[in-house]
Amino acid sequence: MNQSLRHDTTPSNFSAGTHQRLNMYALAAGAAGVSVLALAQPADAKIVYTPVHVSILGPHGFYGIDLNQDGIVDFNITNTTRFDTDQFFSNLFVQGPRGNAVVGSFVYGGFPPDARALNAGIQIGPSNHLFQGAAKMVSYYSGGGGQSAHGNWVNVTNRYLGVAFQIGGQTHYGWARFTVKVVNQRFRILAGLTGYAYETVADTPIVAGKMSGPDVEEMPAALRAPGPAQATLGMLAMGSPALSIWRRKELAEDSR
C-alpha cells in the first residue's frame, strides 16, 4: 500500500548543540556512503535503473534478476547445453515465479512462447501480450542435421526484454537489456546482461530503455544485490585466454 508523506511546513528552531549534532550525523552518513536518496526514493521518482555487466554462459549458465532489490528473484535467465552422442542442444530461457510474465509471442504446437526482443522506445505495459512461465529467447542445435538457431534473440545488440512482476500483490512493469550472440565455438550462446529498470508506480507502463530524465533514479551501488561469478563481455571478446582466467577465478571463489 502506497502511503504519502506529510511534510510540516512550520519551521523548527533547534539549539546550537542540536544543529551541531545534526551536522555531525550528516557528515558521518556521507562518509559511509549513505544519502537520503539511497535510503528512500524521492516522491517524484518513477523509474529505478540498475546498471550491471554480467555474462550468462553455458553449459550451466544462470542469473537471477531482482528488479527492485528486495531479495526476491523476479526472473531467472538460464543458458544450458545438453549433449547427446553426435549432437547437442543449447537454450537461453527466461522464467519467473507465478504472477510474473514476459512480453512474448505465442508459438503453436505446445512449445513455450518466444520472448520478444524489443527495440528502445517500445512501451511495456498491460497492452502487451504477456506470458507467464518459461519463455524462449534462443535455441541452438548442432549435429548430423547441420546447425540452426531459432528465437527472437539470435545475434542482437542492446535489445530489451519486457517484463511484468509483482510487488506486494501489485503489478509493475520493467525491462532488462541484453546482447546475445550465437557462435560456432565452445560457448554456443553468449548472453550479456547490461542493465535493468522498473516502474515504481503500479500498473503504469514503462518505455524500453528509459533510464534518464527527471523521473529516473539509479539504484545506488551499495544497494545492488551481488550476482554470481560471471565472465564479462570484455573477457569474452579476448577469447579463450580470458575465459581460462575467468574459470580459475570461479574455481577460487568456489573453494572459499
LINGI-V579607 format. One record per backbone hydrogen bond with DSSP energy under -1.0 kcal/mol. CO is the residue of the C=O (numbers start at 1). NH is the residue of the N-H. Records with the same first field share a line. If there is no record, write none. Layout:
BEGIN
CO=NH / NH
END
This chain:
BEGIN
15=19
16=20
17=21
18=22
19=23
20=24
21=25
22=26
23=27
24=28
25=29
26=30
27=31
28=32
29=34
30=33
35=39
36=40
42=45
46=200
47=217
48=198
49=219
50=196
54=193
59=81
61=79
63=77
65=74 / 75
66=69
75=65
76=95
77=63
78=93
79=61
80=91
82=89
84=87
87=84
88=142
89=82
90=140
91=80
92=137 / 138
93=78
94=135
95=76
97=100
101=164
102=131
103=116
105=114
113=136
114=105
118=160
119=122
122=208
124=206
125=128
129=104
131=102
135=94
136=115
137=153
138=92
139=150
140=90
141=148
142=88
143=146
146=143
148=141
150=139
156=180
159=178
160=118
161=176
162=103
163=174
164=101
165=172
167=170
170=167
171=203
172=165
173=199
174=163
175=197
176=161
177=194
178=159
179=192
180=156
181=190
183=185
188=183
190=181
191=56
192=179
193=54
195=177
196=50
197=175
198=48
201=204
206=124
207=210
208=121
213=216
215=46 / 47
217=49
220=223
221=224
232=236
233=237
236=239
239=243
240=244
241=245
242=246
243=247
244=248
245=249
246=250
247=251
248=252
249=253
250=254
251=255
END
